[in-house]
Amino acid sequence: MEYRQCARCLMDTTAKGIEFDEQGICNYCRDFELQLKNPKKRIDLHLDDLVKKIKQDGQNKPYDCIVGVSGGVDSSYTLVKVKELGLRPLAVHMDNGWDSELAANNIKNLVEGLGVDLYTHVIDWDEYRELMQAFFDADVIDVELLYDNAMLAVDYEQAGKYGIKYILAGTNTTTEGMKMPENWNWFKYDKKNIYQLAKTRNVKITTFPAFGTADFLKFEYGKRIRWISFLDYLENYNKFEALKILQEKYGYKPYPYKHYESIFTRFYQGYILPEKFNVDKRKVHLSTLIISGQLSKEEALKQIQGKYAYPSEKELKEDIDYFLKKMRWTKDDLDAYVRRPEKPHDVYGSEKGLFVTLLKIYRLLKGIK
Protein backbone atom coordinates (compact mmCIF):
# COMPACT_ATOMS: atom_id res chain seq x y z
CA MET A 1 0.00 0.00 0.00
CA GLU A 2 1.23 3.48 -0.85
CA TYR A 3 2.15 5.42 2.29
CA ARG A 4 -0.74 7.34 3.79
CA GLN A 5 -1.49 8.94 7.16
CA CYS A 6 -4.89 9.46 8.75
CA ALA A 7 -6.33 12.94 8.27
CA ARG A 8 -7.22 13.14 11.95
CA CYS A 9 -4.59 11.21 13.93
CA LEU A 10 -1.04 9.88 13.44
CA MET A 11 -1.88 6.31 12.42
CA ASP A 12 -0.60 5.36 8.98
CA THR A 13 0.00 2.48 6.60
CA THR A 14 2.72 0.97 8.83
CA ALA A 15 -0.25 -0.36 10.86
CA LYS A 16 -1.60 -3.66 9.60
CA GLY A 17 -5.26 -3.59 8.59
CA ILE A 18 -5.58 0.19 8.40
CA GLU A 19 -8.40 1.52 6.21
CA PHE A 20 -9.50 5.05 5.35
CA ASP A 21 -12.98 6.45 4.69
CA GLU A 22 -13.86 9.12 2.10
CA GLN A 23 -12.71 11.87 4.49
CA GLY A 24 -9.35 10.17 5.02
CA ILE A 25 -10.23 9.10 8.59
CA CYS A 26 -8.79 5.72 9.61
CA ASN A 27 -10.61 2.78 11.14
CA TYR A 28 -8.43 3.05 14.27
CA CYS A 29 -9.95 6.50 14.90
CA ARG A 30 -13.51 5.36 14.26
CA ASP A 31 -13.25 2.26 16.43
CA PHE A 32 -11.69 4.21 19.27
CA GLU A 33 -14.43 6.86 19.17
CA LEU A 34 -17.00 4.12 19.73
CA GLN A 35 -15.04 2.89 22.76
CA LEU A 36 -14.91 6.40 24.21
CA LYS A 37 -18.68 6.67 23.98
CA ASN A 38 -19.18 3.29 25.67
CA PRO A 39 -16.15 2.09 27.65
CA LYS A 40 -16.33 -1.65 28.35
CA LYS A 41 -16.24 -1.67 32.14
CA ARG A 42 -15.32 -5.03 33.61
CA ILE A 43 -17.90 -4.65 36.36
CA ASP A 44 -20.89 -2.57 35.29
CA LEU A 45 -21.15 -0.42 38.40
CA HIS A 46 -20.79 3.25 39.21
CA LEU A 47 -17.59 4.23 41.01
CA ASP A 48 -19.24 4.53 44.44
CA ASP A 49 -20.85 1.10 44.13
CA LEU A 50 -17.59 -0.45 42.92
CA VAL A 51 -15.68 0.99 45.88
CA LYS A 52 -18.37 -0.25 48.28
CA LYS A 53 -18.20 -3.75 46.80
CA ILE A 54 -14.39 -3.84 47.03
CA LYS A 55 -14.55 -2.77 50.68
CA GLN A 56 -17.16 -5.40 51.50
CA ASP A 57 -15.24 -8.21 49.79
CA GLY A 58 -12.03 -7.10 51.48
CA GLN A 59 -13.30 -7.19 55.06
CA ASN A 60 -11.01 -8.99 57.54
CA LYS A 61 -8.17 -9.07 55.00
CA PRO A 62 -4.94 -7.07 55.22
CA TYR A 63 -5.68 -5.45 51.83
CA ASP A 64 -8.80 -5.13 49.71
CA CYS A 65 -7.20 -4.61 46.29
CA ILE A 66 -3.99 -4.88 44.29
CA VAL A 67 -2.57 -1.93 42.36
CA GLY A 68 0.31 -2.70 40.02
CA VAL A 69 2.74 0.21 39.86
CA SER A 70 5.36 0.73 37.18
CA GLY A 71 6.24 4.33 37.98
CA GLY A 72 4.20 5.63 35.03
CA VAL A 73 1.48 8.28 35.27
CA ASP A 74 -1.56 6.00 34.87
CA SER A 75 -0.61 3.40 37.48
CA SER A 76 0.68 6.08 39.87
CA TYR A 77 -2.53 8.09 39.64
CA THR A 78 -4.58 4.92 40.10
CA LEU A 79 -2.81 4.31 43.42
CA VAL A 80 -3.49 7.92 44.50
CA LYS A 81 -7.21 7.74 43.69
CA VAL A 82 -7.65 4.29 45.23
CA LYS A 83 -6.17 5.57 48.48
CA GLU A 84 -8.26 8.75 48.38
CA LEU A 85 -11.41 6.62 48.07
CA GLY A 86 -10.62 4.86 51.31
CA LEU A 87 -9.47 1.53 49.87
CA ARG A 88 -6.57 -0.46 51.33
CA PRO A 89 -4.32 -1.34 48.39
CA LEU A 90 -1.19 -3.43 48.21
CA ALA A 91 1.09 -1.78 45.64
CA VAL A 92 2.86 -4.39 43.50
CA HIS A 93 5.93 -3.81 41.37
CA MET A 94 7.85 -6.16 39.07
CA ASP A 95 11.60 -5.52 38.92
CA ASN A 96 13.23 -6.98 35.80
CA GLY A 97 16.52 -5.13 36.20
CA TRP A 98 15.68 -2.26 33.83
CA ASP A 99 14.00 0.27 36.16
CA SER A 100 15.26 3.79 35.64
CA GLU A 101 16.46 5.67 38.72
CA LEU A 102 13.69 8.16 38.07
CA ALA A 103 11.04 5.42 38.14
CA ALA A 104 12.42 3.97 41.37
CA ASN A 105 12.29 7.41 43.00
CA ASN A 106 8.76 8.06 41.74
CA ILE A 107 7.52 4.77 43.22
CA LYS A 108 9.35 5.37 46.51
CA ASN A 109 7.96 8.89 46.92
CA LEU A 110 4.47 7.73 46.03
CA VAL A 111 4.16 4.76 48.40
CA GLU A 112 5.79 6.68 51.26
CA GLY A 113 3.60 9.71 50.67
CA LEU A 114 0.45 7.59 50.57
CA GLY A 115 1.48 5.26 53.38
CA VAL A 116 0.81 2.03 51.44
CA ASP A 117 2.69 -1.26 51.50
CA LEU A 118 4.78 -2.19 48.46
CA TYR A 119 5.60 -5.70 47.29
CA THR A 120 8.37 -5.96 44.69
CA HIS A 121 9.08 -9.17 42.81
CA VAL A 122 12.71 -9.26 41.67
CA ILE A 123 13.61 -11.51 38.74
CA ASP A 124 17.14 -12.89 38.75
CA TRP A 125 19.04 -10.72 36.27
CA ASP A 126 21.05 -13.52 34.63
CA GLU A 127 17.84 -15.46 34.05
CA TYR A 128 16.04 -12.43 32.61
CA ARG A 129 18.97 -11.49 30.38
CA GLU A 130 19.06 -15.01 28.95
CA LEU A 131 15.32 -14.89 28.28
CA MET A 132 15.74 -11.55 26.52
CA GLN A 133 18.61 -12.99 24.50
CA ALA A 134 16.36 -15.85 23.39
CA PHE A 135 13.81 -13.31 22.12
CA PHE A 136 16.51 -11.32 20.33
CA ASP A 137 17.96 -14.46 18.73
CA ALA A 138 14.46 -15.43 17.55
CA ASP A 139 13.91 -12.02 15.87
CA VAL A 140 10.34 -11.74 17.22
CA ILE A 141 8.90 -8.29 17.70
CA ASP A 142 7.54 -8.32 21.25
CA VAL A 143 10.54 -8.54 23.58
CA GLU A 144 8.36 -6.65 26.09
CA LEU A 145 6.10 -9.70 26.26
CA LEU A 146 8.48 -10.83 29.01
CA TYR A 147 7.82 -7.83 31.27
CA ASP A 148 4.09 -7.57 30.54
CA ASN A 149 3.51 -11.27 31.11
CA ALA A 150 5.49 -11.34 34.35
CA MET A 151 3.63 -8.29 35.67
CA LEU A 152 0.31 -10.04 35.06
CA ALA A 153 1.56 -13.08 36.94
CA VAL A 154 2.82 -11.10 39.93
CA ASP A 155 -0.42 -9.12 40.28
CA TYR A 156 -2.61 -12.23 40.13
CA GLU A 157 -0.34 -14.23 42.44
CA GLN A 158 -0.39 -11.53 45.11
CA ALA A 159 -4.17 -11.24 44.80
CA GLY A 160 -4.47 -15.01 45.23
CA LYS A 161 -2.09 -15.03 48.20
CA TYR A 162 -4.21 -12.58 50.20
CA GLY A 163 -7.64 -13.65 48.95
CA ILE A 164 -8.11 -10.33 47.16
CA LYS A 165 -10.77 -10.20 44.44
CA TYR A 166 -9.77 -7.01 42.62
CA ILE A 167 -6.71 -5.89 40.69
CA LEU A 168 -7.15 -2.18 39.99
CA ALA A 169 -4.98 -1.36 37.01
CA GLY A 170 -3.91 1.89 35.39
CA THR A 171 -5.03 0.53 32.03
CA ASN A 172 -7.81 2.70 30.65
CA THR A 173 -9.78 3.62 27.56
CA THR A 174 -9.04 7.36 27.53
CA THR A 175 -5.25 7.13 27.15
CA GLU A 176 -4.80 3.53 25.97
CA GLY A 177 -8.05 2.59 24.26
CA MET A 178 -6.95 2.81 20.65
CA LYS A 179 -6.31 -0.69 19.35
CA MET A 180 -2.67 -1.63 19.00
CA PRO A 181 -2.02 -2.90 15.45
CA GLU A 182 -1.61 -6.68 15.57
CA ASN A 183 1.78 -6.48 13.83
CA TRP A 184 3.14 -4.15 16.53
CA ASN A 185 3.09 -6.53 19.50
CA TRP A 186 2.04 -10.03 20.57
CA PHE A 187 -0.50 -11.85 22.73
CA LYS A 188 0.37 -11.04 26.34
CA TYR A 189 -0.80 -14.31 27.97
CA ASP A 190 1.52 -16.42 25.85
CA LYS A 191 3.33 -18.50 28.48
CA LYS A 192 3.93 -21.24 25.91
CA ASN A 193 5.74 -18.85 23.58
CA ILE A 194 8.01 -17.71 26.43
CA TYR A 195 8.82 -21.27 27.48
CA GLN A 196 9.46 -22.43 23.92
CA LEU A 197 11.82 -19.53 23.28
CA ALA A 198 13.54 -20.22 26.60
CA LYS A 199 14.26 -23.76 25.39
CA THR A 200 16.19 -22.40 22.40
CA ARG A 201 18.89 -21.25 24.86
CA ASN A 202 18.29 -23.88 27.55
CA VAL A 203 17.18 -21.20 30.00
CA LYS A 204 16.03 -22.64 33.31
CA ILE A 205 13.05 -20.58 34.46
CA THR A 206 13.05 -20.22 38.25
CA THR A 207 12.31 -16.60 39.26
CA PHE A 208 10.35 -15.56 36.17
CA PRO A 209 6.60 -15.77 37.00
CA ALA A 210 5.10 -16.72 33.62
CA PHE A 211 1.34 -16.40 33.03
CA GLY A 212 -0.74 -18.37 30.51
CA THR A 213 -4.27 -19.40 29.57
CA ALA A 214 -4.49 -22.00 32.35
CA ASP A 215 -3.36 -19.39 34.89
CA PHE A 216 -5.95 -16.94 33.60
CA LEU A 217 -8.71 -19.52 33.99
CA LYS A 218 -7.50 -20.44 37.50
CA PHE A 219 -7.43 -16.90 38.81
CA GLU A 220 -10.34 -15.37 36.87
CA TYR A 221 -12.85 -18.22 37.05
CA GLY A 222 -11.50 -20.40 39.86
CA LYS A 223 -10.56 -17.70 42.39
CA ARG A 224 -12.92 -15.07 40.87
CA ILE A 225 -10.24 -12.38 40.76
CA ARG A 226 -11.11 -9.46 38.48
CA TRP A 227 -8.66 -7.27 36.56
CA ILE A 228 -10.32 -3.84 36.37
CA SER A 229 -9.27 -0.83 34.31
CA PHE A 230 -9.90 1.46 37.25
CA LEU A 231 -9.41 4.82 35.55
CA ASP A 232 -12.42 4.09 33.30
CA TYR A 233 -14.57 4.58 36.40
CA LEU A 234 -13.34 8.15 36.90
CA GLU A 235 -15.21 10.91 35.13
CA ASN A 236 -13.16 12.51 32.34
CA TYR A 237 -9.76 11.12 33.28
CA ASN A 238 -7.12 13.47 31.89
CA LYS A 239 -3.49 12.34 31.80
CA PHE A 240 -2.06 15.86 31.96
CA GLU A 241 -4.20 16.86 34.94
CA ALA A 242 -3.19 13.63 36.67
CA LEU A 243 0.48 14.39 36.01
CA LYS A 244 0.09 17.86 37.51
CA ILE A 245 -1.40 16.42 40.71
CA LEU A 246 1.37 13.83 40.98
CA GLN A 247 4.04 16.48 40.51
CA GLU A 248 2.55 18.93 43.01
CA LYS A 249 1.70 16.47 45.78
CA TYR A 250 4.22 13.65 45.45
CA GLY A 251 7.30 15.15 43.77
CA TYR A 252 6.66 13.05 40.67
CA LYS A 253 9.10 13.47 37.77
CA PRO A 254 7.64 12.88 34.27
CA TYR A 255 9.08 10.89 31.36
CA PRO A 256 9.22 12.13 27.75
CA TYR A 257 6.97 9.36 26.38
CA LYS A 258 4.56 6.70 27.58
CA HIS A 259 6.16 3.66 29.29
CA TYR A 260 9.61 5.28 29.46
CA GLU A 261 9.90 4.51 33.17
CA SER A 262 11.92 1.47 32.05
CA ILE A 263 15.33 2.00 30.42
CA PHE A 264 14.80 -1.00 28.18
CA THR A 265 11.29 0.08 27.18
CA ARG A 266 12.71 3.48 26.27
CA PHE A 267 15.40 1.88 24.11
CA TYR A 268 13.06 -0.75 22.69
CA GLN A 269 10.32 1.68 21.68
CA GLY A 270 12.65 4.54 20.87
CA TYR A 271 15.24 2.68 18.80
CA ILE A 272 14.74 -1.08 18.27
CA LEU A 273 11.13 -0.95 17.06
CA PRO A 274 11.61 1.80 14.46
CA GLU A 275 15.05 0.55 13.35
CA LYS A 276 14.33 -3.19 13.02
CA PHE A 277 10.53 -3.43 12.69
CA ASN A 278 9.52 -0.04 11.21
CA VAL A 279 7.16 0.48 14.14
CA ASP A 280 6.75 3.75 16.05
CA LYS A 281 4.43 3.28 19.03
CA ARG A 282 4.30 7.04 19.57
CA LYS A 283 1.77 7.04 16.74
CA VAL A 284 -0.84 5.02 18.63
CA HIS A 285 -0.06 6.57 22.03
CA LEU A 286 -0.35 10.15 20.77
CA SER A 287 -3.29 9.35 18.48
CA THR A 288 -5.19 8.10 21.52
CA LEU A 289 -4.69 11.47 23.20
CA ILE A 290 -5.71 13.30 20.01
CA ILE A 291 -9.03 11.48 19.66
CA SER A 292 -9.80 11.74 23.40
CA GLY A 293 -9.34 15.53 23.12
CA GLN A 294 -6.25 15.82 25.31
CA LEU A 295 -3.80 16.81 22.57
CA SER A 296 -4.01 18.52 19.20
CA LYS A 297 -2.65 16.83 16.10
CA GLU A 298 -0.33 19.80 15.55
CA GLU A 299 1.21 19.33 19.01
CA ALA A 300 1.44 15.58 18.49
CA LEU A 301 3.28 16.09 15.19
CA LYS A 302 5.82 18.25 17.00
CA GLN A 303 6.39 15.47 19.54
CA ILE A 304 6.90 12.78 16.92
CA GLN A 305 9.55 14.50 14.81
CA GLY A 306 12.55 12.33 14.05
CA LYS A 307 12.81 8.58 13.46
CA TYR A 308 13.92 7.83 17.02
CA ALA A 309 12.03 8.85 20.16
CA TYR A 310 14.98 10.56 21.81
CA PRO A 311 15.41 14.25 22.63
CA SER A 312 19.00 14.16 21.37
CA GLU A 313 21.64 11.99 19.70
CA LYS A 314 23.62 12.13 22.95
CA GLU A 315 20.81 10.51 24.94
CA LEU A 316 20.32 7.83 22.29
CA LYS A 317 24.04 7.03 22.35
CA GLU A 318 23.96 6.81 26.16
CA ASP A 319 21.14 4.26 26.00
CA ILE A 320 22.88 2.27 23.27
CA ASP A 321 26.02 2.10 25.38
CA TYR A 322 24.04 1.12 28.48
CA PHE A 323 22.13 -1.58 26.59
CA LEU A 324 25.30 -3.06 25.08
CA LYS A 325 27.03 -3.22 28.45
CA LYS A 326 24.04 -4.71 30.29
CA MET A 327 23.33 -7.31 27.60
CA ARG A 328 27.05 -8.04 27.03
CA TRP A 329 26.76 -7.16 23.35
CA THR A 330 29.10 -5.36 21.01
CA LYS A 331 27.97 -2.66 18.59
CA ASP A 332 28.42 -5.22 15.81
CA ASP A 333 25.98 -7.54 17.62
CA LEU A 334 23.39 -4.77 17.72
CA ASP A 335 23.92 -3.86 14.06
CA ALA A 336 23.59 -7.51 13.01
CA TYR A 337 20.40 -7.88 15.05
CA VAL A 338 18.59 -4.88 13.57
CA ARG A 339 19.55 -5.98 10.04
CA ARG A 340 18.03 -9.45 10.38
CA PRO A 341 14.43 -9.93 9.18
CA GLU A 342 11.56 -10.32 11.63
CA LYS A 343 10.08 -13.74 12.40
CA PRO A 344 6.55 -14.30 13.75
CA HIS A 345 6.11 -15.39 17.36
CA ASP A 346 3.96 -18.41 16.58
CA VAL A 347 6.76 -20.02 14.56
CA TYR A 348 8.17 -20.95 17.97
CA GLY A 349 4.91 -22.22 19.49
CA SER A 350 2.03 -20.26 20.96
CA GLU A 351 -1.16 -20.63 22.98
CA LYS A 352 -2.84 -17.63 21.34
CA GLY A 353 -5.06 -19.90 19.24
CA LEU A 354 -6.21 -21.80 22.33
CA PHE A 355 -7.10 -18.60 24.17
CA VAL A 356 -9.03 -17.19 21.20
CA THR A 357 -10.96 -20.46 20.80
CA LEU A 358 -11.90 -20.59 24.48
CA LEU A 359 -12.95 -16.92 24.37
CA LYS A 360 -15.22 -17.59 21.39
CA ILE A 361 -16.83 -20.52 23.20
CA TYR A 362 -17.37 -18.41 26.31
CA ARG A 363 -18.94 -15.57 24.35
CA LEU A 364 -21.15 -18.01 22.47
CA LEU A 365 -22.41 -19.52 25.73
CA LYS A 366 -22.98 -16.05 27.21
CA GLY A 367 -24.61 -14.68 24.06
CA ILE A 368 -21.95 -11.95 23.73
CA LYS A 369 -21.25 -10.59 20.26
N, C-alpha and C positions, 0 to 999 in steps of 0.2 A: 504494500500500500504506500502511495506517495505520502510524504510527511505532511501531517496536518495537526493543528492544535485547536482545542475547543474554543469557541468564541467567548465563553463565559469564565472558564477556569483554566488550569494549567495542564490538564490531562491531554495526552497526544497519542499518536500512533505507535509509540513504544509500548503502550498498554494493550495486551492481547484482548480481542473482542470489542474494541472500541468502535462505536457507531455514531454518526452525526445526523441530526435532523435537518430540515430545510433552512433553519436559522443558524446552523453550525454549532448547535448545542449537543454535547456528548451524552451518551446513555449513563455515564457515571454521575453526571450532574442530575439528570432526571430521576434516577433511582434514589439518589441521596436525598433529594427534595421530598420524595415520598416518605422516607424514613424520618425526616425532621418533623413532618406533619403528624406521624404516628409512630413514635419510638416503640420498639418491641420490648416492653418491660418484662423481666423474668417473672416477677410476681406482680399481678395487676392490682396494686394497692396505691393509695396516696401515700406521700412521705410519712405523715403522722401515723397512719395505720401500720406502715412497714416498720417504723421504729418501735411502735408498741408491740408488734409481733416478735421482733428480735429480742426485746427486753423480756417478754414472757417466756420465750423458748430458752433464754439464757439464765433463767433464775437458778440459783444455787450452783453456778459454775464460775470459775475464776474470770472468764471472759465470755462475752455474748456474740462476738464476731471477730473475723480475721480481716485485716487490711494489709494487703501486700504493698510494700513501699520500695520503690526503685531509686527515689531521689528526684524523680520528675515532677512536674507541676500537677498533673492529674491525680497521681496517687498521693502526693503530699497534701493536696487540698481535700481529698477524700478523707484522710485521717483527721484533718482539722474539723471538718463538718461533722464527722461521726462523733468525735469527742464533744463538740458543741451541743449535739442533740442528746447528750446524756448516755450514750452507749459506752460499753467497756471493751474496747478493741485490744487485740494482741497484734502489734505491728510485726510483719514478717518480711524478712529480706533474704535474698539469695545472693551469696558472694561467690562469683566465678573467677575472681582474680583480676577483673578488669575495671573495678570501680574507680572512678576518678576521685581525686582528693576532694574536689568540690562536692561531689555527690555524697561522699562519706560525711562531710561537715554538714550538709543540708539535712541528712537523716538524723545525725546526732543532735543538732539544734532543735529539730522538730520534735523528736520523742522526749527530749528533756524539757522543752518548753510546754509540751502537752501533758507530761507526766504519765506516759504510757509505757508498757513493757515492750521490749523489742527482742524477737528471736531471729538470729541470723544463722542460716545454714551455709557452711563453708565447704566448697568442693575442693578436694585435693588438687593442687595446681598441676602436678605432673599428669594426673589422670585427665584433667580437663584439656590440657594442651594436646595430649595424644588424641583425644576425641576430636578436637578442632582440626588437627593435622589430617585425620581420616576424612573429614569433610572437605578439606582443601584438596587432598589427593584425588578425591572422587569428582571434583569439579562441579558439585551441586551448588545451587544458588543460595539456599537458606542455611548458612552457617549459624545464624541466630536461632534456628530451631532448638539448638542445645540450651541456650539460656531460657527461652520462652517455655520450653517443655519442662525444664527443671523447676522453674518458678511455679508452674501449675501444680507440680507434684508436691512442692514444699507447702504451698497454701492449703491444699486438700489434706495433706498428712497432718498438719498442725490442727486443722479443724476437726479431723477424726480423733486425734489424740485427746482433745478437751471436750469432745461431744458437742462442738459448735455447729450450728446449722447454716450459717451464713458467711460467705466470703464476699466482702464489699470491695469491689475493685474500682480502680480509676478509669477503667474502660468506659467509653460513653459515645453516644451518637453524635453529639454536637461537634466534638473535635476529632473523632475517629471513625465516624459512621460511613464515610465514603468507602465503597468496596475496594479492597486491595486487588489489583489485577492478578489473576491466577499465575501468571508467569513471573511475578515479582517476589513470591515467597512460597512456602510449602505448608502443608497440613500440620498443625501444631501438636496434635496428639499422637504423632507417629513414633511411638516407642520402638516398633519393629525396625523402622528405617535407621534409627540411632544405633540399635544393637547390631544390625547387619553391617553398618559402616564401621562400627567398633571392631568387628571381626576382621575387617580387612587389614588392621594393624595389630591384631591380637591384644586389644585393649581390655584389661580386666576392669569391669565397672563395679566399684565398691562404694564410693561416696556420691556418685551422680544419681539423683532421685528421678529416674525416668517415669514417664506417665503415658499410658496408652488407653485404648478403647476399653479393655477390661477394668482398668483403674477408674475410668470415667463412670462405668456402669456401677462399680462397687460403691463409690462415694456418692454419686448423684441419685441412684435408685435404691441402693442397699442402705446407705447411711442417711439418705435424704438431705445431703448438703447442697446448698444452692449458691452458685456463682452469680452475683448480681452486679450489673453495671450501675453503681450507686449514683453517679452524677446525673444519670437520666431522670432521677427522682427530684432533682433540684430544678427550680423554675429558672429558665434562661441562664444556664451555666455559661459563663464567659471566661475563657482561659486567661485573658489579659487582666481582668478584674481579680481573678484568683491569684495570679502571680503578684499583683500589687499587694494583696493582703498578706501573702506569704513573706514578701520582702519586708513589709512594715512591721509585722508582728513577730516573725521568727528568724529574721536575718537571712532569709533565703537568697541564694545567688543563682541567677538564671543561666541557662545554656543557650547557645546560638540557634539550635534546631531541636526538634522533637527527638527524644530518646538519646540525647548526647550526654546523659549522665554516666554512660559507660564509655571508656576510652576505645574499646574494640568496636562498639556500635557506631561511634563517631567515625572511626576509620573505615569500617565496613560500609556504612551508608554514604560516607563522604568521598571515598576513593574506590574501594573494591567493586561495589555495585555499578557505578558508572563506567569504570575502566574495563572490567571484565564482562559485565552482563548488560551494559547499556541501559541501566535502570537508575532513575533518580527519584528516590522516595519523597523528596521535597515536593514533587508535583502533587502527589495525593494528599500529603499532610497540609500543604498550603491551600490546595483546592477545597479541602474540607472547611477550612476557616473562611474562604471566600463565599461559599454557598451558604454557610451558616450566618453570614453577615458580620463576621468579626474582623475581616480584612478585605481591602479592596484588591482587585486584580493588579492594579498598577503597583501597589506596595508589594504584592507577592512577586511580581516580575523583578522588582529591585532586589528582593531577597534571594532570588534563584539565579542571579547572574553568575556565569562561570560554570565550567564542567564539574568542578569539585566543590563540595560544600565546606569550604574552609575560608576563613577571613583573609588569609595570606598564604603565600608559598612557604614562608618560614614555619607556620604552624602545621602545614601539611608535612613538611620535611621532618619536623619534630615527631609527629605521629608515626611516620614511616620508620624512623630510626627506633622508636620505642617498640613498635610492632616487631621489627626484625630481631631486636635483642630479646624480647620476651618469648618469641616463637622459635628462637635459635635458627633464624633464616639468614641468608645473605641477600643482597639486592638482586643478584642473579636469580635466586629462588623465587623472589616476588615477581620479577619480570617474566620468568617462565610460566608462573602460575596464571597471571592475567592474560597471557597470550593463548593459553590452551582453551579449546572450545568447551562450552557448558555441556553437562550431562544431566538428564532428568533424575530426580530423586528415586522414582519407582523402579529404575533399572536395578537398584540395589535391594529391592524388597520394601514393601510398604503395607500398612494396614488402613490406608485411606479408603480403599474400596470397601472394606468391611464396615468401617464406620458409616460411610454414606448409605450402604445397603440397610444397616440397622436403623438409621435415621429415617429412611423412606418407609420401612415397615412400621416404625413407631408413629409416624405422621399419618399413615394409612389407617392404623387402628384408632387413632385419636380424631380422625376426620379433619386433619390440618392440611391446608393447601401448601 
